[in-house]
Amino acid sequence: MPFAVGLTGGIGSGKTMVAELFAELGAGVVDTDEIARALTGPGQAAVGEIARRFGPQYVTADGALDRARMRKLAFEDARAKKDLESILHPLIRREAERRVANSTAPYVILVVPLLFESGAYQKLVRRVLVVDSDQETRIERVRRRNNLPREEILAIMASQVGQAERLRRADDVIRNDGDLAALGAQVATLHRKYLDLAAEG
Ligand code: ATP
């Protein structure tokens, strides 16, 4: 099993951006959000299971999960959210493990937004890297990217582990409040560290 680092952080903290910078340096990247999208694409097994539980109206004409509709239901109905997660999470976890195991990179960055919340990934990773960013900066980024109202962003944040706890449980921290150059410098430093740790085995 390659040396794997779990990358997490709150919504809008910059996980995807940080993962891309690691990938540019040669790290392997496995992203659980990307896996979730792949598993709910046209004709995927998870879509059939979701349709059986929630009804065919949650499937688009091309046979993929209707994400917007499902998101709305999960937001309004805690039981539905739980059921959806019990279908998707084991599939995502299994695929993530498979991708990590198959990676030929010197080490792997495993992006898991809810790493601390779910607990299922702790055994897969040797260290945890947290991307940390100011709450207001994160709200502004997500508002711009997703066009979401502030209240909805705050509700998502409230459902996640708080920044303080996240930092307490981190092995490494990247601050993402500055520009891309500042981010790149931190990633480069950690990249050298992870290469060394991976080589030690
Ligand atoms: P989510 O949990 O919502 O998926 P994330 O943690 O993966 O978010 P990103 O998607 O990487 O965060 O970043 C959120 C948005 O902010 C993106 O549009 C990204 O381009 C932008 N962004 C992130 N970091 C910076 C930065 N240092 N400077 C400018 N824009 C940034």
Boltz pocket constraint, residues with backbone or C-beta under 6 A from the ligand:
constraints:
  - pocket:
      binder: B
      contacts: [[A, 9], [A, 10], [A, 11], [A, 12], [A, 13], [A, 14], [A, 15], [A, 16], [A, 17], [A, 18], [A, 113], [A, 141], [A, 142], [A, 145], [A, 176], [A, 177], [A, 178], [A, 179], [A, 180], [A, 183]]
      max_distance: 6.0
